[in-house]
């Protein structure tokens, strides 16, 4: 199982811990990854360590953030802000996922002039909004 697949599967664990009913595919994925008997907090800590290790590529970092975002835990805002600074500097594809994670935690990250467009393909808008958001946090 690749790291990306592992992170997606961990997202199912986090959603299940929040009470979302899982389908058969999700439950099988959790079991096959050996995560069915693990504490979600331990999985979260492991993913946080991997995210901050510097050993993940942009896609893996994005998926790790996606998974952590599924906890809907506002205590992750500082970690997401720190990671957003790094991803913005690298102009990484993970910027968009971090904006989504922060938005899901009620952070005002997206500009009001986006005309309803919130897509990973809006690269320039995402970079602009990340820079504006972080500028307020310096």
Secondary structure, DSSP 4 states (H G I P E B T S, - for coil): --HHHHHHHHHHHHHHHTTPPP-HHHHHHHHHTT-TTS-HHHHHHHHHHHHHHT-S-HHHHHHHHHHHHTT--GGGHHHHHHHHHHHHHHT-THHHHHHHHHHHTT---S-TTSTT---TT-HHHHHHHHHHHHHTT-
